[in-house]
């Protein structure tokens, strides 16, 4: 394969914090199932719609079988980062891998994103 993965993001992109547990599980497992059936690949990663989550939502993401989840918070992850609260860096319109590497190095040298 080409080291490509597809992560879940719910079926209907609703704010999970506003849904019942059953509705959340339907969104999580339904999204996972659709992707797996259409790609033949396992789905391990999840991104919270709107970056919104709380302890209950996080717990249900774990329960539904995802191995990690990404927020919309900006930052650098390390070995101590909660797997279900992963952050990201803002890359803007970066299209070349070399430029992305320079952006990451710059952030790390400055002590992390501001």
C-alpha positions as a Markdown table, in Angstrom:
| # | Residue | x | y | z |
|---|---|---|---|---|
| 1 | Unk | 0.0 | 0.0 | 0.0 |
| 2 | Unk | 1.0 | 3.7 | -0.1 |
| 3 | Unk | 0.8 | 4.5 | 3.6 |
| 4 | Unk | -2.6 | 6.2 | 3.2 |
| 5 | Unk | -5.2 | 5.9 | 5.9 |
| 6 | Unk | -8.8 | 7.2 | 6.2 |
| 7 | Unk | -10.1 | 8.3 | 9.5 |
| 8 | Unk | -13.6 | 8.6 | 10.8 |
| 9 | Unk | -15.4 | 12.0 | 11.2 |
| 10 | Unk | -19.0 | 10.9 | 11.8 |
| 11 | Unk | -21.8 | 10.3 | 9.3 |
| 12 | Unk | -23.5 | 13.7 | 9.5 |
| 13 | Unk | -20.9 | 16.1 | 11.0 |
| 14 | Unk | -23.0 | 17.0 | 14.1 |
| 15 | Unk | -21.6 | 18.4 | 17.3 |
| 16 | Unk | -21.3 | 15.1 | 19.3 |
| 17 | Unk | -21.5 | 17.0 | 22.7 |
| 18 | Unk | -25.1 | 17.7 | 21.9 |
| 19 | Unk | -26.2 | 14.2 | 21.1 |
| 20 | Unk | -27.3 | 11.2 | 23.3 |
| 21 | Unk | -24.9 | 8.3 | 23.8 |
| 22 | Unk | -26.8 | 6.2 | 21.3 |
| 23 | Unk | -26.7 | 8.9 | 18.7 |
| 24 | Unk | -23.0 | 9.4 | 19.2 |
| 25 | Unk | -22.3 | 5.7 | 18.9 |
| 26 | Unk | -24.4 | 5.6 | 15.7 |
| 27 | Unk | -22.4 | 8.5 | 14.2 |
| 28 | Unk | -19.0 | 6.9 | 15.3 |
| 29 | Unk | -19.7 | 3.3 | 14.3 |
| 30 | Unk | -21.6 | 4.3 | 11.2 |
| 31 | Unk | -18.8 | 6.4 | 9.8 |
| 32 | Unk | -16.2 | 3.7 | 10.6 |
| 33 | Unk | -18.3 | 1.0 | 8.9 |
| 34 | Unk | -18.9 | 3.1 | 5.7 |
| 35 | Unk | -15.2 | 3.8 | 5.3 |
| 36 | Unk | -14.2 | 0.2 | 6.0 |
| 37 | Unk | -16.7 | -1.2 | 3.6 |
| 38 | Unk | -15.8 | 1.2 | 0.8 |
| 39 | Unk | -12.0 | 1.0 | 1.2 |
| 40 | Unk | -11.4 | -2.5 | 2.5 |
| 41 | Unk | -9.1 | -0.8 | 5.1 |
| 42 | Unk | -9.4 | -0.6 | 8.9 |
| 43 | Unk | -10.3 | 2.8 | 10.4 |
| 44 | Unk | -8.1 | 3.6 | 13.4 |
| 45 | Unk | -8.2 | 7.4 | 13.6 |
| 46 | Unk | -11.0 | 9.9 | 14.3 |
| 47 | Unk | -11.4 | 13.6 | 14.0 |
| 48 | Unk | -13.9 | 15.4 | 16.2 |
| 49 | Unk | -16.4 | 17.5 | 14.2 |
| 50 | Unk | -15.7 | 21.2 | 14.9 |
| 51 | Unk | -13.0 | 19.9 | 17.3 |
| 52 | Unk | -15.7 | 19.6 | 19.9 |
| 53 | Unk | -15.5 | 16.9 | 22.5 |
| 54 | Unk | -15.8 | 16.3 | 26.2 |
| 55 | Unk | -15.1 | 13.4 | 28.6 |
| 56 | Unk | -18.2 | 11.5 | 27.6 |
| 57 | Unk | -17.6 | 11.9 | 23.8 |
| 58 | Unk | -13.9 | 10.9 | 24.3 |
| 59 | Unk | -15.0 | 7.8 | 26.2 |
| 60 | Unk | -17.4 | 6.8 | 23.5 |
| 61 | Unk | -14.7 | 7.3 | 20.8 |
| 62 | Unk | -12.5 | 4.9 | 22.8 |
| 63 | Unk | -15.4 | 2.4 | 23.2 |
| 64 | Unk | -16.2 | 2.5 | 19.5 |
| 65 | Unk | -12.7 | 1.1 | 18.7 |
| 66 | Unk | -10.8 | 4.1 | 17.4 |
| 67 | Unk | -7.1 | 4.1 | 18.5 |
| 68 | Unk | -6.7 | 7.9 | 18.6 |
| 69 | Unk | -8.6 | 11.2 | 17.9 |
| 70 | Unk | -7.6 | 14.6 | 16.6 |
| 71 | Unk | -8.8 | 17.9 | 17.9 |
| 72 | Unk | -8.6 | 21.3 | 16.2 |
| 73 | Unk | -6.3 | 22.6 | 18.9 |
| 74 | Unk | -2.9 | 23.7 | 17.6 |
| 75 | Unk | 0.3 | 22.2 | 19.1 |
| 76 | Unk | 3.0 | 19.5 | 18.9 |
| 77 | Unk | 2.2 | 16.0 | 20.1 |
| 78 | Unk | 4.8 | 14.0 | 22.0 |
| 79 | Unk | 4.9 | 10.6 | 23.9 |
| 80 | Unk | 2.9 | 12.1 | 26.8 |
| 81 | Unk | 0.0 | 13.5 | 24.6 |
| 82 | Unk | -3.4 | 11.9 | 25.2 |
| 83 | Unk | -4.0 | 9.8 | 22.1 |
| 84 | Unk | -7.6 | 11.1 | 22.1 |
| 85 | Unk | -6.7 | 14.8 | 22.3 |
| 86 | Unk | -4.1 | 15.0 | 19.5 |
| 87 | Unk | -3.2 | 18.5 | 18.2 |
| 88 | Unk | -2.0 | 19.7 | 14.8 |
| 89 | Unk | 0.1 | 22.4 | 13.3 |
| 90 | Unk | -1.2 | 25.0 | 11.0 |
| 91 | Unk | 0.4 | 24.4 | 7.6 |
| 92 | Unk | -1.6 | 27.0 | 5.6 |
| 93 | Unk | -1.3 | 26.3 | 1.9 |
| 94 | Unk | 1.8 | 24.1 | 2.1 |
| 95 | Unk | 2.1 | 21.8 | -0.9 |
| 96 | Unk | 5.7 | 20.8 | -1.0 |
| 97 | Unk | 7.0 | 18.2 | 1.6 |
| 98 | Unk | 10.3 | 20.1 | 1.9 |
| 99 | Unk | 8.5 | 23.3 | 3.0 |
| 100 | Unk | 6.4 | 21.3 | 5.5 |
| 101 | Unk | 9.6 | 19.9 | 7.0 |
| 102 | Unk | 11.0 | 23.4 | 7.3 |
| 103 | Unk | 7.8 | 24.6 | 9.0 |
| 104 | Unk | 7.9 | 21.8 | 11.5 |
| 105 | Unk | 11.6 | 22.4 | 12.3 |
| 106 | Unk | 10.9 | 26.1 | 12.8 |
| 107 | Unk | 8.1 | 25.4 | 15.2 |
| 108 | Unk | 10.2 | 23.0 | 17.2 |
| 109 | Unk | 13.2 | 25.4 | 17.3 |
| 110 | Unk | 10.9 | 28.1 | 18.7 |
| 111 | Unk | 9.7 | 25.8 | 21.5 |
| 112 | Unk | 6.3 | 24.9 | 19.9 |
| 113 | Unk | 3.5 | 26.7 | 18.2 |
| 114 | Unk | 2.3 | 30.1 | 19.5 |
